[in-house]
Amino acid sequence: MNNWRHHIVLFFKGLAMGAADVVPGVSGGTIAFISGIYSELIDTIKSINLRTFSVLRHQGVLAAWEHINGTFITVLLGGILTSLFSLARVMHYLLEAYPLPLWAFFTGLIVGSVIYLLRLHPLSRGLEKVCFLIGCAIAFGISNAPPMVLEGNLTTMFFAGSIALCAMILPGISGSFILVLLGLYPVFIRAIANFQIDILIAFASGGIIGLMLFSRLLSWLLAYFQDRVIAVMCGFLVGSLNVIWPWKQVVDSTDGIVQSTSNLLPYQFAAIAGQDPQTLICLATFFLGLALVLVLEYAGKIKSDPAS
């Protein structure tokens, strides 16, 4: 019964990760981080290697399944894929119909997550505070970087895939936003829409290789420098608030893709955009995001609670 409950909770965490990945500016890695499965996710990705085939050959399917933490990754991927093929439509509808309350909700989610994580891992030493500020600066700098325009050939898409998928597992950094910065988001969207198999294979191949290498680096860093790494990631989360702030003015867009924006206060948004800033509704969804962190915190403790 406990295992089933844990698997159901894990499945819903996968749903949340998949929903986050379809929202520009929000990373599935953020959801994994705040829901308490980030380290296990990184270790699981790292465990899928050449040794897996050796274990499969000499010890059998069950040993190989245990080696790659098969149940964990299968349940989580099930939630992610279910979300991508079902909740993605809901998220796109909410982005079009209720963008301000939705972004306010994500803002509350991020703020609550930072408070929760810093309570668990307080910045007690000067070096950790420096790491936190570095994380803030990196995420803020990426969010304000001017977009490039790269040629969408197979080589470029291979390296773009390796960068974008690595970004997707970093809290606070969106893989789709990285593609926008590289000027390759339209190329990627067209490849999906027109099913350009060569582009998609190049992108996926680069992503898989990059993810395998990057997961090993992250796993090593978390094993030996956990507090400093978490400080940097909390900084990523704070820096990402610049991207998901609800009230924005579009400064530049190309082919329907927003290239740069500037943040506004609600009253400025009302004056410049001529739209209702929905301040009270946004405050409500902001605090809903804060409250949801408490639910995720409880879900993250289910596995480690002896009474569960």
Beta strands, then each sheet from edge to edge (+ up, - down):
strand 1: 248-254
strand 2: 257-263
sheet 1: 1+ 2-
end
